[in-house]
Amino acid sequence: MRLKHLLGLAILVFMPQVLGEESTGLDAGYLLGMAATTGGDKLLEVDVIFDDGDTNSNNVKAGALLYFYGGINITKPESPWSAQFTLGYHFDGVFTKDDSVKFSRFPLDILLTRQFNSHALSIGLTRHFSPELDAKDLDLDTVDFNDATGTLIQYQYFTDTGQAIGIRYTMIDYTTTEEFGDFEIDGNSIGLMLTGYF
């Protein structure tokens, strides 16, 4: 059984710890955050030529670079468990005044969290919608990938103001659509996160 299936089963088993037998008495708050990530296979190497003739080589990677997200956090009074649902935009790219190249996707994350005072550990599942490598400005075809499911492991430290600094490891693979030969790439990443809870 693959890890993502085990985590999915764990979330189904332990979710009642968050919600209880009834859905009354739950608190729902909002969250917004961003992360800087790295990792995954190199998809493309782009040489940027500056006006003075200098050249800078940049890689577009499947696990990078910036991730913006928002969603809801569901808690139950006097319970150390919580559930988190977020939707975001994750991308890496090379951007100049004339051209741009980017790899982007829209992650939907579901996390089950156990709080330990100011610390929190989470496991979860992520579903990445519409992964795409857009290199039209380089006269290359846009490469479409199938939607993909992966697993999440996350640690967070909460400040006195309710903000959280964390680190997240994502395990996921992407496959190109049939049109591009069902080629598989490694999209695993590790990221430093900053999240505000409201």
FIKOLZA-1660 file (N, C-alpha, C; in steps of 0.1 Angstrom, whole numbers, plus 5000, padded with zeros to 4 digits):
% residues 198
   i   px   py   pz ch aa at
   1 5008 4988 5000  A  M  N
   1 5000 5000 5000  A  M CA
   1 5009 5012 5000  A  M  C
   2 5006 5022 4991  A  R  N
   2 5014 5034 4990  A  R CA
   2 5012 5043 5002  A  R  C
   3 5022 5052 5005  A  L  N
   3 5021 5061 5016  A  L CA
   3 5009 5070 5015  A  L  C
   4 5006 5075 5003  A  K  N
   4 4994 5084 5003  A  K CA
   4 4981 5076 5006  A  K  C
   5 4980 5063 5003  A  H  N
   5 4969 5056 5007  A  H CA
   5 4968 5054 5022  A  H  C
   6 4980 5051 5028  A  L  N
   6 4980 5050 5043  A  L CA
   6 4976 5063 5050  A  L  C
   7 4981 5074 5045  A  L  N
   7 4978 5087 5051  A  L CA
   7 4963 5090 5049  A  L  C
   8 4958 5087 5037  A  G  N
   8 4943 5089 5035  A  G CA
   8 4935 5081 5045  A  G  C
   9 4939 5068 5048  A  L  N
   9 4932 5060 5057  A  L CA
   9 4933 5065 5071  A  L  C
  10 4945 5070 5075  A  A  N
  10 4947 5076 5088  A  A CA
  10 4938 5088 5090  A  A  C
  11 4937 5097 5080  A  I  N
  11 4929 5108 5081  A  I CA
  11 4914 5104 5083  A  I  C
  12 4909 5094 5076  A  L  N
  12 4896 5090 5078  A  L CA
  12 4893 5084 5092  A  L  C
  13 4903 5077 5097  A  V  N
  13 4902 5071 5110  A  V CA
  13 4902 5081 5121  A  V  C
  14 4911 5091 5120  A  F  N
  14 4913 5101 5131  A  F CA
  14 4905 5113 5130  A  F  C
  15 4899 5116 5118  A  M  N
  15 4890 5128 5117  A  M CA
  15 4880 5129 5128  A  M  C
  16 4873 5118 5132  A  P  N
  16 4864 5119 5143  A  P CA
  16 4870 5125 5156  A  P  C
  17 4883 5124 5158  A  Q  N
  17 4889 5130 5169  A  Q CA
  17 4888 5146 5168  A  Q  C
  18 4887 5151 5156  A  V  N
  18 4886 5165 5154  A  V CA
  18 4871 5169 5155  A  V  C
  19 4862 5162 5148  A  L  N
  19 4848 5166 5146  A  L CA
  19 4840 5161 5157  A  L  C
  20 4844 5150 5164  A  G  N
  20 4835 5143 5173  A  G CA
  20 4823 5136 5167  A  G  C
  21 4815 5131 5175  A  E  N
  21 4803 5124 5169  A  E CA
  21 4793 5133 5163  A  E  C
  22 4793 5146 5167  A  E  N
  22 4784 5156 5162  A  E CA
  22 4792 5168 5157  A  E  C
  23 4787 5175 5148  A  S  N
  23 4794 5186 5142  A  S CA
  23 4792 5199 5150  A  S  C
  24 4784 5199 5161  A  T  N
  24 4782 5211 5169  A  T CA
  24 4794 5214 5177  A  T  C
  25 4795 5227 5181  A  G  N
  25 4806 5231 5190  A  G CA
  25 4819 5232 5183  A  G  C
  26 4819 5232 5170  A  L  N
  26 4832 5234 5162  A  L CA
  26 4835 5249 5160  A  L  C
  27 4847 5252 5160  A  D  N
  27 4852 5266 5156  A  D CA
  27 4859 5265 5143  A  D  C
  28 4856 5275 5134  A  A  N
  28 4862 5276 5121  A  A CA
  28 4869 5289 5120  A  A  C
  29 4882 5289 5117  A  G  N
  29 4889 5302 5115  A  G CA
  29 4895 5301 5101  A  G  C
  30 4900 5313 5097  A  Y  N
  30 4906 5314 5084  A  Y CA
  30 4922 5315 5085  A  Y  C
  31 4928 5312 5074  A  L  N
  31 4943 5312 5074  A  L CA
  31 4947 5317 5060  A  L  C
  32 4959 5324 5060  A  L  N
  32 4965 5328 5048  A  L CA
  32 4980 5326 5050  A  L  C
  33 4987 5322 5039  A  G  N
  33 5001 5319 5041  A  G CA
  33 5009 5319 5028  A  G  C
  34 5022 5318 5029  A  M  N
  34 5030 5316 5018  A  M CA
  34 5042 5308 5022  A  M  C
  35 5049 5302 5012  A  A  N
  35 5060 5293 5014  A  A CA
  35 5070 5294 5003  A  A  C
  36 5083 5293 5007  A  A  N
  36 5094 5292 4997  A  A CA
  36 5098 5278 4997  A  A  C
  37 5098 5271 4985  A  T  N
  37 5101 5257 4984  A  T CA
  37 5112 5254 4975  A  T  C
  38 5118 5243 4976  A  T  N
  38 5128 5238 4967  A  T CA
  38 5127 5223 4965  A  T  C
  39 5132 5218 4954  A  G  N
  39 5132 5203 4952  A  G CA
  39 5126 5200 4939  A  G  C
  40 5126 5187 4936  A  G  N
  40 5120 5182 4924  A  G CA
  40 5129 5181 4912  A  G  C
  41 5125 5175 4902  A  D  N
  41 5134 5174 4890  A  D CA
  41 5135 5187 4883  A  D  C
  42 5146 5189 4876  A  K  N
  42 5148 5201 4867  A  K CA
  42 5140 5199 4854  A  K  C
  43 5131 5208 4852  A  L  N
  43 5122 5207 4840  A  L CA
  43 5128 5215 4828  A  L  C
  44 5135 5226 4831  A  L  N
  44 5140 5234 4820  A  L CA
  44 5152 5243 4826  A  L  C
  45 5162 5245 4817  A  E  N
  45 5173 5254 4821  A  E CA
  45 5172 5266 4811  A  E  C
  46 5171 5278 4817  A  V  N
  46 5170 5290 4808  A  V CA
  46 5181 5299 4811  A  V  C
  47 5188 5303 4800  A  D  N
  47 5199 5313 4800  A  D CA
  47 5193 5327 4798  A  D  C
  48 5195 5336 4808  A  V  N
  48 5190 5350 4807  A  V CA
  48 5202 5358 4803  A  V  C
  49 5201 5365 4792  A  I  N
  49 5212 5374 4787  A  I CA
  49 5208 5389 4790  A  I  C
  50 5217 5395 4798  A  F  N
  50 5215 5409 4802  A  F CA
  50 5220 5419 4792  A  F  C
  51 5216 5431 4793  A  D  N
  51 5220 5442 4784  A  D CA
  51 5235 5443 4782  A  D  C
  52 5243 5440 4793  A  D  N
  52 5257 5442 4793  A  D CA
  52 5264 5429 4787  A  D  C
  53 5256 5419 4783  A  G  N
  53 5262 5407 4777  A  G CA
  53 5264 5396 4786  A  G  C
  54 5263 5398 4800  A  D  N
  54 5264 5388 4809  A  D CA
  54 5252 5378 4808  A  D  C
  55 5255 5365 4811  A  T  N
  55 5245 5355 4810  A  T CA
  55 5243 5348 4824  A  T  C
  56 5231 5346 4828  A  N  N
  56 5228 5339 4840  A  N CA
  56 5219 5327 4837  A  N  C
  57 5223 5315 4842  A  S  N
  57 5215 5303 4840  A  S CA
  57 5206 5301 4851  A  S  C
  58 5193 5298 4848  A  N  N
  58 5183 5296 4858  A  N CA
  58 5175 5283 4855  A  N  C
  59 5172 5275 4866  A  N  N
  59 5165 5263 4864  A  N CA
  59 5151 5264 4868  A  N  C
  60 5141 5258 4861  A  V  N
  60 5128 5257 4865  A  V CA
  60 5126 5243 4870  A  V  C
  61 5122 5242 4883  A  K  N
  61 5121 5228 4889  A  K CA
  61 5107 5225 4893  A  K  C
  62 5104 5212 4894  A  A  N
  62 5091 5207 4897  A  A CA
  62 5086 5209 4911  A  A  C
  63 5096 5211 4921  A  G  N
  63 5092 5213 4935  A  G CA
  63 5093 5227 4940  A  G  C
  64 5097 5237 4931  A  A  N
  64 5099 5250 4935  A  A CA
  64 5088 5259 4930  A  A  C
  65 5087 5271 4935  A  L  N
  65 5095 5280 4942  A  L CA
  65 5087 5287 4953  A  L  C
  66 5076 5293 4948  A  L  N
  66 5067 5301 4957  A  L CA
  66 5053 5295 4958  A  L  C
  67 5048 5294 4970  A  Y  N
  67 5034 5288 4972  A  Y CA
  67 5026 5298 4980  A  Y  C
  68 5015 5302 4975  A  F  N
  68 5005 5311 4982  A  F CA
  68 4993 5303 4984  A  F  C
  69 4987 5303 4997  A  Y  N
  69 4975 5295 5000  A  Y CA
  69 4966 5302 5010  A  Y  C
  70 4954 5297 5010  A  G  N
  70 4944 5302 5020  A  G CA
  70 4934 5292 5022  A  G  C
  71 4927 5293 5033  A  G  N
  71 4916 5283 5036  A  G CA
  71 4910 5284 5050  A  G  C
  72 4905 5273 5055  A  I  N
  72 4899 5273 5068  A  I CA
  72 4906 5263 5077  A  I  C
  73 4905 5266 5090  A  N  N
  73 4911 5257 5101  A  N CA
  73 4899 5254 5110  A  N  C
  74 4896 5241 5112  A  I  N
  74 4885 5237 5120  A  I CA
  74 4890 5231 5133  A  I  C
  75 4886 5236 5144  A  T  N
  75 4890 5231 5157  A  T CA
  75 4878 5228 5166  A  T  C
  76 4880 5220 5176  A  K  N
  76 4870 5217 5186  A  K CA
  76 4875 5221 5200  A  K  C
  77 4867 5229 5208  A  P  N
  77 4872 5233 5221  A  P CA
  77 4877 5221 5229  A  P  C
  78 4888 5224 5236  A  E  N
  78 4894 5214 5245  A  E CA
  78 4900 5202 5238  A  E  C
  79 4901 5202 5225  A  S  N
  79 4907 5191 5218  A  S CA
  79 4920 5196 5212  A  S  C
  80 4930 5188 5212  A  P  N
  80 4943 5191 5206  A  P CA
  80 4943 5189 5191  A  P  C
  81 4933 5184 5185  A  W  N
  81 4932 5180 5171  A  W CA
  81 4925 5191 5163  A  W  C
  82 4930 5193 5151  A  S  N
  82 4923 5202 5142  A  S CA
  82 4924 5197 5128  A  S  C
  83 4916 5202 5119  A  A  N
  83 4916 5199 5105  A  A CA
  83 4917 5212 5097  A  A  C
  84 4925 5211 5086  A  Q  N
  84 4928 5222 5078  A  Q CA
  84 4926 5219 5063  A  Q  C
  85 4919 5229 5056  A  F  N
  85 4916 5227 5042  A  F CA
  85 4921 5240 5035  A  F  C
  86 4930 5239 5026  A  T  N
  86 4935 5251 5019  A  T CA
  86 4935 5248 5004  A  T  C
  87 4935 5259 4996  A  L  N
  87 4936 5260 4982  A  L CA
  87 4947 5270 4979  A  L  C
  88 4956 5267 4970  A  G  N
  88 4967 5276 4967  A  G CA
  88 4972 5276 4953  A  G  C
  89 4982 5284 4951  A  Y  N
  89 4989 5285 4938  A  Y CA
  89 5004 5284 4940  A  Y  C
  90 5010 5274 4933  A  H  N
  90 5024 5271 4935  A  H CA
  90 5031 5272 4921  A  H  C
  91 5042 5279 4921  A  F  N
  91 5049 5281 4908  A  F CA
  91 5064 5283 4910  A  F  C
  92 5071 5279 4899  A  D  N
  92 5085 5283 4897  A  D CA
  92 5086 5288 4883  A  D  C
  93 5095 5297 4881  A  G  N
  93 5097 5303 4868  A  G CA
  93 5109 5312 4866  A  G  C
  94 5111 5316 4854  A  V  N
  94 5121 5326 4850  A  V CA
  94 5113 5337 4843  A  V  C
  95 5115 5350 4849  A  F  N
  95 5107 5361 4843  A  F CA
  95 5116 5372 4840  A  F  C
  96 5115 5377 4827  A  T  N
  96 5122 5389 4823  A  T CA
  96 5112 5399 4818  A  T  C
  97 5117 5411 4814  A  K  N
  97 5108 5421 4809  A  K CA
  97 5102 5417 4795  A  K  C
  98 5108 5408 4788  A  D  N
  98 5102 5404 4775  A  D CA
  98 5096 5390 4775  A  D  C
  99 5101 5381 4783  A  D  N
  99 5097 5367 4782  A  D CA
  99 5095 5361 4796  A  D  C
 100 5088 5350 4797  A  S  N
 100 5087 5343 4809  A  S CA
 100 5085 5328 4806  A  S  C
 101 5089 5320 4816  A  V  N
 101 5088 5305 4816  A  V CA
 101 5083 5301 4830  A  V  C
 102 5073 5293 4831  A  K  N
 102 5069 5289 4844  A  K CA
 102 5063 5275 4845  A  K  C
 103 5064 5269 4856  A  F  N
 103 5057 5256 4859  A  F CA
 103 5048 5260 4871  A  F  C
 104 5035 5257 4869  A  S  N
 104 5025 5261 4879  A  S CA
 104 5015 5250 4881  A  S  C
 105 5008 5250 4893  A  R  N
 105 4998 5241 4897  A  R CA
 105 4990 5247 4908  A  R  C
 106 4978 5241 4910  A  F  N
 106 4968 5246 4920  A  F CA
 106 4966 5235 4931  A  F  C
 107 4973 5235 4942  A  P  N
 107 4972 5225 4952  A  P CA
 107 4960 5227 4961  A  P  C
 108 4953 5216 4964  A  L  N
 108 4942 5215 4974  A  L CA
 108 4948 5206 4985  A  L  C
 109 4949 5211 4997  A  D  N
 109 4956 5204 5008  A  D CA
 109 4945 5201 5019  A  D  C
 110 4946 5189 5024  A  I  N
 110 4938 5185 5036  A  I CA
 110 4948 5180 5046  A  I  C
 111 4948 5186 5058  A  L  N
 111 4958 5183 5069  A  L CA
 111 4950 5180 5082  A  L  C
 112 4955 5169 5088  A  L  N
 112 4951 5166 5102  A  L CA
 112 4962 5169 5111  A  L  C
 113 4959 5178 5121  A  T  N
 113 4970 5184 5130  A  T CA
 113 4968 5180 5144  A  T  C
 114 4979 5177 5151  A  R  N
 114 4979 5175 5166  A  R CA
 114 4988 5186 5172  A  R  C
 115 4981 5193 5181  A  Q  N
 115 4988 5205 5188  A  Q CA
 115 4995 5200 5200  A  Q  C
 116 5007 5205 5203  A  F  N
 116 5014 5203 5215  A  F CA
 116 5019 5217 5220  A  F  C
 117 5010 5223 5228  A  N  N
 117 5013 5237 5232  A  N CA
 117 5016 5246 5220  A  N  C
 118 5028 5251 5219  A  S  N
 118 5031 5260 5208  A  S CA
 118 5036 5253 5195  A  S  C
 119 5036 5240 5196  A  H  N
 119 5041 5232 5185  A  H CA
 119 5029 5224 5179  A  H  C
 120 5030 5221 5166  A  A  N
 120 5020 5213 5159  A  A CA
 120 5026 5204 5148  A  A  C
 121 5021 5192 5148  A  L  N
 121 5025 5182 5138  A  L CA
 121 5013 5178 5129  A  L  C
 122 5015 5177 5116  A  S  N
 122 5004 5175 5107  A  S CA
 122 5008 5164 5097  A  S  C
 123 4998 5156 5093  A  I  N
 123 5000 5148 5081  A  I CA
 123 4988 5151 5072  A  I  C
 124 4990 5148 5059  A  G  N
 124 4979 5152 5050  A  G CA
 124 4980 5147 5036  A  G  C
 125 4970 5150 5028  A  L  N
 125 4970 5147 5014  A  L CA
 125 4969 5160 5006  A  L  C
 126 4975 5160 4994  A  T  N
 126 4974 5171 4985  A  T CA
 126 4970 5167 4972  A  T  C
 127 4962 5174 4965  A  R  N
 127 4958 5172 4951  A  R CA
 127 4962 5184 4943  A  R  C
 128 4970 5182 4933  A  H  N
 128 4975 5193 4925  A  H CA
 128 4967 5193 4911  A  H  C
 129 4960 5204 4909  A  F  N
 129 4952 5205 4897  A  F CA
 129 4959 5213 4886  A  F  C
 130 4958 5209 4874  A  S  N
 130 4963 5216 4862  A  S CA
 130 4978 5219 4862  A  S  C
 131 4986 5210 4866  A  P  N
 131 5001 5212 4865  A  P CA
 131 5004 5215 4850  A  P  C
 132 5013 5225 4848  A  E  N
 132 5015 5230 4834  A  E CA
 132 5029 5236 4833  A  E  C
 133 5037 5233 4823  A  L  N
 133 5049 5239 4820  A  L CA
 133 5047 5248 4808  A  L  C
 134 5047 5261 4811  A  D  N
 134 5044 5271 4800  A  D CA
 134 5057 5277 4795  A  D  C
 135 5061 5274 4783  A  A  N
 135 5073 5279 4777  A  A CA
 135 5071 5285 4764  A  A  C
 136 5059 5290 4762  A  K  N
 136 5055 5296 4749  A  K CA
 136 5064 5307 4744  A  K  C
 137 5069 5315 4754  A  D  N
 137 5078 5326 4750  A  D CA
 137 5091 5321 4744  A  D  C
 138 5095 5309 4747  A  L  N
 138 5107 5303 4741  A  L CA
 138 5104 5295 4728  A  L  C
 139 5092 5297 4723  A  D  N
 139 5087 5289 4711  A  D CA
 139 5087 5274 4714  A  D  C
 140 5084 5270 4726  A  L  N
 140 5082 5256 4729  A  L CA
 140 5068 5253 4732  A  L  C
 141 5064 5241 4730  A  D  N
 141 5050 5237 4734  A  D CA
 141 5048 5238 4749  A  D  C
 142 5035 5242 4752  A  T  N
 142 5031 5241 4766  A  T CA
 142 5029 5226 4770  A  T  C
 143 5035 5221 4780  A  V  N
 143 5034 5207 4784  A  V CA
 143 5024 5206 4796  A  V  C
 144 5014 5198 4793  A  D  N
 144 5004 5196 4803  A  D CA
 144 5006 5183 4811  A  D  C
 145 5004 5183 4824  A  F  N
 145 5005 5172 4833  A  F CA
 145 4992 5168 4838  A  F  C
 146 4990 5155 4842  A  N  N
 146 4978 5150 4848  A  N CA
 146 4977 5156 4862  A  N  C
 147 4965 5158 4867  A  D  N
 147 4963 5160 4881  A  D CA
 147 4970 5149 4889  A  D  C
 148 4976 5153 4901  A  A  N
 148 4984 5144 4908  A  A CA
 148 4980 5145 4923  A  A  C
 149 4981 5133 4930  A  T  N
 149 4979 5132 4945  A  T CA
 149 4992 5129 4952  A  T  C
 150 4994 5136 4963  A  G  N
 150 5006 5134 4971  A  G CA
 150 5004 5134 4985  A  G  C
 151 5014 5133 4993  A  T  N
 151 5013 5133 5008  A  T CA
 151 5021 5145 5014  A  T  C
 152 5017 5149 5026  A  L  N
 152 5023 5160 5033  A  L CA
 152 5027 5156 5047  A  L  C
 153 5038 5161 5051  A  I  N
 153 5042 5161 5065  A  I CA
 153 5047 5175 5069  A  I  C
 154 5041 5180 5080  A  Q  N
 154 5043 5194 5084  A  Q CA
 154 5046 5196 5098  A  Q  C
 155 5055 5205 5102  A  Y  N
 155 5057 5210 5115  A  Y CA
 155 5055 5225 5116  A  Y  C
 156 5049 5230 5127  A  Q  N
 156 5047 5244 5128  A  Q CA
 156 5050 5248 5143  A  Q  C
 157 5055 5260 5144  A  Y  N
 157 5057 5267 5157  A  Y CA
 157 5048 5279 5157  A  Y  C
 158 5040 5280 5168  A  F  N
 158 5030 5291 5169  A  F CA
 158 5036 5302 5178  A  F  C
 159 5035 5315 5173  A  T  N
 159 5039 5326 5182  A  T CA
 159 5028 5330 5190  A  T  C
 160 5031 5340 5199  A  D  N
 160 5020 5345 5208  A  D CA
 160 5009 5353 5201  A  D  C
 161 5012 5357 5189  A  T  N
 161 5003 5365 5181  A  T CA
 161 4994 5356 5172  A  T  C
 162 4996 5343 5173  A  G  N
 162 4988 5334 5165  A  G CA
 162 4993 5331 5151  A  G  C
 163 5005 5336 5148  A  Q  N
 163 5011 5333 5135  A  Q CA
 163 5020 5321 5137  A  Q  C
 164 5022 5314 5126  A  A  N
 164 5030 5301 5127  A  A CA
 164 5041 5301 5116  A  A  C
 165 5053 5297 5121  A  I  N
 165 5064 5294 5112  A  I CA
 165 5066 5279 5111  A  I  C
 166 5067 5274 5099  A  G  N
 166 5067 5259 5098  A  G CA
 166 5076 5254 5086  A  G  C
 167 5077 5241 5086  A  I  N
 167 5084 5235 5075  A  I CA
 167 5075 5223 5070  A  I  C
 168 5075 5221 5057  A  R  N
 168 5066 5211 5051  A  R CA
 168 5074 5203 5041  A  R  C
 169 5072 5190 5041  A  Y  N
 169 5077 5181 5031  A  Y CA
 169 5066 5175 5023  A  Y  C
 170 5067 5177 5010  A  T  N
 170 5056 5172 5001  A  T CA
 170 5062 5161 4992  A  T  C
 171 5055 5150 4991  A  M  N
 171 5059 5139 4983  A  M CA
 171 5049 5137 4972  A  M  C
 172 5053 5139 4959  A  I  N
 172 5043 5138 4948  A  I CA
 172 5051 5136 4935  A  I  C
 173 5045 5129 4926  A  D  N
 173 5050 5127 4912  A  D CA
 173 5040 5132 4902  A  D  C
 174 5045 5138 4891  A  Y  N
 174 5037 5143 4881  A  Y CA
 174 5039 5134 4868  A  Y  C
 175 5029 5132 4861  A  T  N
 175 5030 5125 4848  A  T CA
 175 5024 5134 4837  A  T  C
 176 5031 5134 4826  A  T  N
 176 5026 5142 4815  A  T CA
 176 5013 5135 4809  A  T  C
 177 5005 5143 4803  A  T  N
 177 4993 5137 4796  A  T CA
 177 4997 5128 4785  A  T  C
 178 4988 5120 4780  A  E  N
 178 4991 5110 4770  A  E CA
 178 4997 5117 4758  A  E  C
 179 4993 5129 4755  A  E  N
 179 4998 5136 4743  A  E CA
 179 5013 5137 4744  A  E  C
 180 5019 5138 4756  A  F  N
 180 5033 5140 4757  A  F CA
 180 5040 5127 4762  A  F  C
 181 5033 5116 4761  A  G  N
 181 5040 5103 4764  A  G CA
 181 5040 5098 4777  A  G  C
 182 5032 5103 4786  A  D  N
 182 5031 5097 4800  A  D CA
 182 5044 5097 4807  A  D  C
 183 5052 5107 4806  A  F  N
 183 5065 5108 4812  A  F CA
 183 5063 5113 4827  A  F  C
 184 5071 5106 4836  A  E  N
 184 5069 5109 4850  A  E CA
 184 5081 5117 4855  A  E  C
 185 5078 5127 4864  A  I  N
 185 5088 5135 4870  A  I CA
 185 5086 5136 4885  A  I  C
 186 5097 5138 4892  A  D  N
 186 5097 5139 4907  A  D CA
 186 5093 5153 4911  A  D  C
 187 5082 5155 4918  A  G  N
 187 5079 5168 4923  A  G CA
 187 5080 5170 4938  A  G  C
 188 5088 5162 4944  A  N  N
 188 5090 5163 4959  A  N CA
 188 5096 5176 4962  A  N  C
 189 5092 5182 4974  A  S  N
 189 5097 5195 4978  A  S CA
 189 5098 5196 4993  A  S  C
 190 5106 5205 4997  A  I  N
 190 5106 5209 5011  A  I CA
 190 5105 5224 5012  A  I  C
 191 5097 5230 5021  A  G  N
 191 5094 5244 5021  A  G CA
 191 5094 5250 5035  A  G  C
 192 5098 5263 5035  A  L  N
 192 5097 5271 5047  A  L CA
 192 5084 5279 5046  A  L  C
 193 5075 5278 5057  A  M  N
 193 5062 5284 5056  A  M CA
 193 5060 5295 5066  A  M  C
 194 5052 5305 5063  A  L  N
 194 5047 5315 5072  A  L CA
 194 5032 5316 5070  A  L  C
 195 5024 5313 5081  A  T  N
 195 5010 5313 5080  A  T CA
 195 5004 5322 5091  A  T  C
 196 4994 5329 5087  A  G  N
 196 4986 5337 5096  A  G CA
 196 4972 5331 5099  A  G  C
 197 4968 5330 5111  A  Y  N
 197 4955 5324 5115  A  Y CA
 197 4946 5335 5121  A  Y  C
 198 4934 5335 5116  A  F  N
 198 4925 5346 5120  A  F CA
 198 4912 5340 5125  A  F  C
% end
